[in-house]
């Protein structure tokens, strides 16, 4: 199944190992994976790491108010609708053609309280009332790159305004050698939140290849030990940096501002086969 969307050509490819599962591609680049029969099965490693953060943001099963910046196939929204019933969720996706394509072929779970809005992520964020969200998940890509205006300290100020006291922010960040973008994102998040952690494949953290990293932040202590345990037990184990380790990782990197920001780097040729 294919469709022309704002970001290019969207394609839903069946998962040969799971009859009700699909992978969403945009111009051939993997974006999301959804298992309609098992919405809690997160196939992509970065989605598993975002799921770990969502699991740990509050006691198990407690409903949350969640803002998803970037909709895609709504994988994490589906996950939270099952793991945290009665949660109220808003997803902001600028590509309304993509949203229509996904919802036509991959219907949301019955009773899921998920509202999808067609808008720019930062503009929608700035319109929400203060203290609305328990959790903000940022996973926004345009042409395989995160737009510049969603990488800055001012953007994070808007996130903090929308978060309730003790709320969590988590973001999917992509980068490759020499990790200038990822280090700057770590420095920027640390400039705005009291506690931060970074989860990624060890090869990505050692600047050996391009890949995904997940930043987690809050103004209260993070359960780093449990996050580390979960990341280490994933099919492709991840490493967690926090505290002095994360500060050392970001040492010397600039805090990104609206005047200095650039989009995240594009994947190198051949990244997706």
N, C-alpha and C positions, 0 to 999 in steps of 0.2 A: 504494500500500500504506500503510495507516495502522494505528495501534495506540494504545490508551490506556496511557500510562506515568506514572510518578510526577510528572514535570515538565509534564504536559499531554497533548497529542496529538502523537505522532510520525508523521511522514510521510516516505516515501522517494519522491522524484520523479526520473524518468529524465532523464538529460542528453541533450538532443536531438542534440548533436554527437558523442556517444561512446556506442555501443550498450551497453557494459558498465559505464557510470558512473551514479552515483546521488548525489543531494543529500539530506541528512538535514535535515528541518525539525522544530522543536518549537514548536507553536502558531504556525506560520507564519514563525518566525525561523530563518534558515539557521544550522546548527550545524556540519556537516561535509560533505565531498565525497569520495567513494570511486570510483576507477576500478578495477574488478576485473581488467580486462585489462592495466592499466598502473599498478600501485600506487605507482610513483615519480612519477606525474604529480600534483602538488599544485595544485589549481585555485584555492583560496582564498589570497589574499596572505598572511594571517597564518600559514597553514600552511606556505607556502613559506619564510617567515622562520624559523619553528621548524625546518624542514628544513635551512636553511642552518646553523643552530646545531648541529644533530645531525651534519651533515657535517663541521664544523670542530672538534668536540669531541675528535677523535682522528684519527690517520691513516686514510685511506680504506680501507674494508673491514674494519677491526679490529672484532671483536665487542665489544659493550659490555653492561654490566648497566644496564638502563634502567627507571626508575620513571615511569609516566605517571599523574599525578593528574588524573582526569577521563578517561573512556573515550570517550564519544560513539560514533562509528562506527569508532574505532580507526585512524584514517587514518595518524597518525604511527607507530604500532606496525607497521602493514602496510609502510609505507615503510622502516623500519629493518630489518624482517625480510628485505627484498630487498637493501638497500644494505649491510647489515652482517650477513651470514648468521652463524648460530650465536650471535647475541646472545640474552641472557636478558632477557625483558621481563615486568614486572608492570604491569597497568593497574588502577587503582582507580576504580570507578564506583558511586556510591551508588544509582543508578536501575537496579535489576536487571531491571525490565521492559523498559527501553530496551536493555540489553545483550542480553536474549533476542531481542528484535525484530531488532536489528542482526545478530546471529549467525545467525539463521534465514534471513535474506534476503541477507546479504552475508558469505559464509563467509570465514574467514581463509585465507591462502595455505598450501599444503601444507608441512608441516615447520616452520611458524612456532612459535617457542618463546615464546608469549604466554599468560600466565596472567591472567585477568580476575577480580578480587575485588569482591564487592559490599559496600562499606563506605564510611564517611565518610573523605574523603581524609586529613585530619589524623590521625584515629585510626589509620588503617592505617599512615601514615608513622611514627608514634611507636612502632609495634610492630616495625618492621623493625630488623635488627641494625645496629650502627654500621659505617660504611664499606662498605655493600652496593652502592651505586650509583655508576656513572661519570657518569650523566646523569639529572637529574630534570626532567621537563617538566610544568609546571602549566597546565592548561587546564580549569578547573572553573567551571561556570555552573549556577545554579539559578534558573529563571525569567529568563534573560538577564542575571543578575547574579552576580558572584563572591561567595560567602559571606564574611562579615566575618572569620571565624576563619582564613581562608586568605590574609589580606592583611597579617599582622602580623610584627613582628620575632621574636616567640616562635615563630611558624610557621617562619620562616627558620632559626631556631636548630635546629629539628627537621630541616629539610632539610640543613643543614650536618652534623649528626650522621650522617645516612645516607650522605652523599657520601664517596667515597674522596678522599684527598689529590689535589688537582688536578682534581677533578670539576667538572662544569658544572651550573648551574641556569638554566632558561629558563622564562619565563611569558608567557602571553597575557593582556593587560590591555586592558579597554575603557573609554573615557571620551570626553567631549566638552567643549565650552567650559564653564567656564574651566580645565579640566584639573586641578582640585584633587586628584582621586583619583590620576591618573597621576603627578603631581609627588610626591605623598606616597609612592606605591609606589617611585618612583625613589630618593627619599631613604631609604626603609626598606631597600631592597636594598643601597644604598651603605653603609649603617651596618653591614652584616653581611658583605659580601664585599670583597675587595681590589680587584677589577677589575669594571667594569660597562659595559654598552652598552645603548642603546635604539634600536630600529628601528621606524620608522612612516612612514606617508604624510606628506609635508610639510604637507598641509592639516590633518591631525590635530595635528601638532606646533605649528602656528601657531594652534591652537584655533579653526579655522574650521568643523570638522564633527566629529560623533561617529564613532569608528572604533576599530580595533584597533591596539595597539602591543605589541611583543615586547621583554621585558627579558632580557638575557643576563648571567650573572655567574659568576665563578670566583675562586679565590685564586691565580691565575697569569695572566700576560699573555694577553689575548685577541687573536686575529688580526683586529684592527679593520679593517685595510686590505682584507683579503680579504672580510670581512663587508660592508664598504661597497661593494666592487666587485660582489658578488653582489646586494645589495639594489638597487643602481642599475641592474642589468641585468634586473631583473624586468619582466614586462609592465606593471605599475604600479609605477614605481620608488619605492623607499623611501629615507629619509634615516637616517643613523646618527649618534647622539650618544654621545660617550664623553669621558673625561677631564674637562677644565675645562668643555667644552660641556655635558656632562651635569650637572656640579655646578652650573653656572649655571642650567640648566633647573629643577633641584630646589631652588634656593636659597630658604630661608625656609619650605619645606614641612616639616611635622612628621613624625617617625618614628612609624609606626603601631604601637600596642601592643594587647594583648588587651583592655585597659580602654577604649581610645578607638576601636577599629575599627568601621567600618560597611561594609555591602556596597557593591560598586561601583554607580555610578549606573545606572538603567535607561535603555535606548535611548529617545530622544525619539519621540513618535508619528510614524509615517510613515517611520521609518528603513528598514524592510524592504519598503516599497511598499504 
